[in-house]
């Protein structure tokens, strides 16, 4: 998970606590489940068209309505979550350019 993705998670947790008044149980459980799933089936997410990040994919966290934007490096055998983004936001997140 990139530094920006971690900041996205912290922002989401803060929002839940301020606006819902409870711990973001569904969000955090969904995030953990998604990370476990990506470790065994990294291509489960939908491929996202991107001119620079040709390996970009998106996975929905259905209970909390967030997307994980991530890329798979088959050579290194890694999955990197780039952003954690709520589905209600109008525009896609800014992604790192390599």
C-alpha positions in Angstrom: 0.0 0.0 0.0 1.4 3.4 -1.0 1.7 6.3 1.4 -1.2 8.0 -0.4 -3.4 4.9 0.0 -2.6 4.8 3.7 -3.6 8.4 3.9 -6.8 7.6 2.1 -7.6 4.9 4.7 -6.9 7.2 7.6 -9.1 9.9 6.1 -11.9 7.4 5.6 -11.6 6.2 9.2 -11.7 9.8 10.4 -14.8 10.5 8.3 -16.6 7.4 9.7 -15.9 8.5 13.3 -16.9 12.1 12.8 -20.0 11.4 10.7 -21.3 8.0 11.7 -20.1 8.1 15.3 -18.9 4.5 15.3 -15.8 2.6 14.3 -15.7 2.0 10.5 -16.1 -1.8 11.0 -17.5 -2.6 7.6 -14.9 -0.5 5.8 -11.9 -2.0 7.7 -13.2 -5.6 7.5 -13.8 -5.1 3.7 -10.3 -3.7 3.3 -8.7 -6.6 5.1 -10.8 -9.1 3.1 -9.8 -7.4 -0.2 -6.1 -7.4 0.7 -6.3 -11.2 1.5 -8.2 -11.8 -1.7 -5.7 -9.8 -3.8 -2.8 -11.8 -2.4 -4.2 -15.0 -3.8 -6.1 -13.7 -6.9 -4.5 -10.4 -7.9 -6.4 -10.1 -11.2 -9.8 -10.3 -9.5 -10.4 -6.5 -10.0 -11.6 -4.8 -13.1 -8.9 -3.5 -15.5 -8.9 0.3 -15.7 -7.8 2.0 -18.9 -4.9 4.2 -18.2 -2.3 5.5 -20.7 0.6 5.3 -18.2 -0.3 2.6 -15.7 -1.1 -0.2 -18.0 -1.5 -2.7 -15.2 -4.1 -0.6 -13.2 -7.1 -2.4 -11.7 -10.0 -1.5 -9.5 -11.7 -3.6 -6.8 -15.0 -2.6 -5.2 -15.5 -2.9 -1.4 -19.2 -3.3 -1.7 -20.3 -2.9 2.0 -18.5 0.5 2.4 -18.7 1.7 -1.3 -15.0 2.2 -1.7 -12.7 1.3 -4.6 -9.2 0.0 -4.3 -7.1 1.2 -7.2 -4.1 -1.1 -7.5 -1.5 -2.5 -9.9 0.0 -5.9 -10.3 3.6 -6.5 -11.0 3.7 -10.1 -12.3 7.5 -10.1 -12.6 8.0 -9.1 -8.9 4.9 -11.0 -7.8 3.5 -8.0 -6.0 0.2 -6.1 -5.7 0.4 -2.4 -4.7 -2.7 -0.5 -3.6 -2.3 3.0 -5.0 -5.5 4.7 -3.8 -8.6 4.0 -1.7 -11.4 6.0 -3.1 -15.1 6.4 -2.2 -17.5 5.7 -5.1 -19.5 8.9 -4.5 -16.6 11.1 -5.6 -17.3 12.5 -9.0 -13.8 12.2 -10.6 -11.3 9.4 -10.4 -8.3 9.8 -8.0 -5.0 11.2 -9.1 -2.7 8.3 -9.5 1.1 8.2 -9.3 2.8 8.4 -12.7 5.8 6.2 -13.3 
